[in-house]
Amino acid sequence: MPKGLKIWLWIVLFMDIITFIYYGRLFLLGLSAAAACMIPELLQITGVSILLFHKRRLGFYIICLSEVVIFAANVTLFDGDIVLSLINSVVVPLVIYALMKPYWNCFR
């Protein structure tokens, strides 16, 4: 696994854990919509972990799926800006794919 991909995945993992904790705090403060966002964040943490620690392509596919769900949740539940939410949901998978592409066959 290339060093740039490892660094990017650690950054994504760290940010996803912080986001998961933030949504958990919002849920405890009474915002029930935050619970719906905790599940895709947990799914993304799982995908990043599978890709980072087990070097499996399945992790990339899980990340893409979770980003689609996170985009839908941001737009519908939190009335987020569609363009900003789309950019946010596209950047992570695209950077991971760009860093993985030369080594795609190295992943199982």
C-alpha positions as CSV (number, residue, x, y, z in Angstrom):
1,M,0.0,0.0,0.0
2,P,1.4,3.4,-0.9
3,K,2.4,5.8,1.8
4,G,0.1,8.6,0.5
5,L,-2.9,6.3,0.6
6,K,-2.1,5.2,4.2
7,I,-1.8,8.8,5.3
8,W,-5.1,9.7,3.6
9,L,-6.9,6.7,5.1
10,W,-5.7,7.6,8.6
11,I,-6.9,11.2,8.1
12,V,-10.3,9.9,6.9
13,L,-10.5,7.4,9.8
14,F,-9.7,10.1,12.4
15,M,-12.3,12.5,10.9
16,D,-15.0,9.9,10.7
17,I,-14.5,8.9,14.3
18,I,-14.7,12.6,15.3
19,T,-17.9,13.0,13.2
20,F,-19.4,9.8,14.7
21,I,-18.7,11.2,18.2
22,Y,-20.2,14.6,17.2
23,Y,-23.4,12.9,15.9
24,G,-23.6,10.9,19.1
25,R,-23.4,14.0,21.1
26,L,-26.2,15.6,19.0
27,F,-28.3,12.5,19.5
28,L,-27.8,12.7,23.3
29,L,-28.9,16.3,23.2
30,G,-32.2,15.4,21.6
31,L,-31.6,15.6,17.8
32,S,-33.0,12.3,16.7
33,A,-31.9,12.9,13.0
34,A,-28.3,12.5,14.2
35,A,-28.9,8.8,14.9
36,A,-29.7,8.3,11.2
37,C,-26.3,9.8,10.4
38,M,-24.4,7.7,13.0
39,I,-25.1,4.5,11.1
40,P,-23.5,5.5,7.7
41,E,-20.5,7.1,9.6
42,L,-20.0,3.8,11.4
43,L,-20.3,2.0,8.1
44,Q,-17.6,4.3,6.6
45,I,-15.3,3.7,9.6
46,T,-15.7,0.0,8.9
47,G,-14.9,0.5,5.2
48,V,-11.8,2.6,5.9
49,S,-10.6,0.0,8.5
50,I,-11.1,-2.9,6.0
51,L,-9.2,-1.0,3.4
52,L,-6.4,0.2,5.7
53,F,-5.8,-2.9,7.8
54,H,-6.9,-5.8,5.6
55,K,-6.1,-4.3,2.2
56,R,-9.4,-5.4,0.6
57,R,-11.3,-3.6,-2.2
58,L,-14.5,-4.3,-0.3
59,G,-13.5,-1.4,2.0
60,F,-13.5,1.0,-0.9
61,Y,-17.0,-0.2,-2.0
62,I,-18.3,0.3,1.5
63,I,-16.8,3.8,1.6
64,C,-18.6,4.6,-1.7
65,L,-21.9,3.2,-0.4
66,S,-21.6,5.1,2.9
67,E,-20.9,8.4,1.1
68,V,-24.0,8.0,-1.0
69,V,-26.1,7.5,2.2
70,I,-24.3,10.4,4.0
71,F,-25.1,12.7,1.0
72,A,-28.8,11.7,1.1
73,A,-28.9,12.3,4.9
74,N,-27.2,15.7,4.7
75,V,-29.6,16.9,2.0
76,T,-32.8,15.5,3.5
77,L,-32.4,15.4,7.3
78,F,-30.2,18.5,7.8
79,D,-31.4,20.6,4.8
80,G,-27.8,20.9,3.7
81,D,-26.7,22.7,0.6
82,I,-26.8,20.1,-2.3
83,V,-23.6,21.3,-4.0
84,L,-21.6,21.4,-0.8
85,S,-22.9,18.0,0.3
86,L,-22.1,16.6,-3.1
87,I,-18.6,17.9,-3.1
88,N,-18.1,16.6,0.4
89,S,-19.3,13.1,-0.5
90,V,-17.3,12.9,-3.7
91,V,-13.9,14.1,-2.5
92,V,-13.1,11.2,-0.2
93,P,-13.8,8.3,-2.6
94,L,-12.2,10.1,-5.5
95,V,-8.9,10.7,-3.6
96,I,-8.9,7.1,-2.3
97,Y,-9.5,5.8,-5.9
98,A,-6.8,8.1,-7.3
99,L,-4.3,6.8,-4.8
100,M,-5.4,3.2,-5.1
101,K,-5.6,3.0,-8.9
102,P,-1.9,2.3,-9.6
103,Y,-2.0,-0.5,-7.0
104,W,-5.5,-1.8,-7.6
105,N,-4.3,-5.4,-8.3
106,C,-2.5,-5.4,-5.0
107,F,-5.8,-5.3,-3.1
108,R,-7.8,-8.5,-2.7
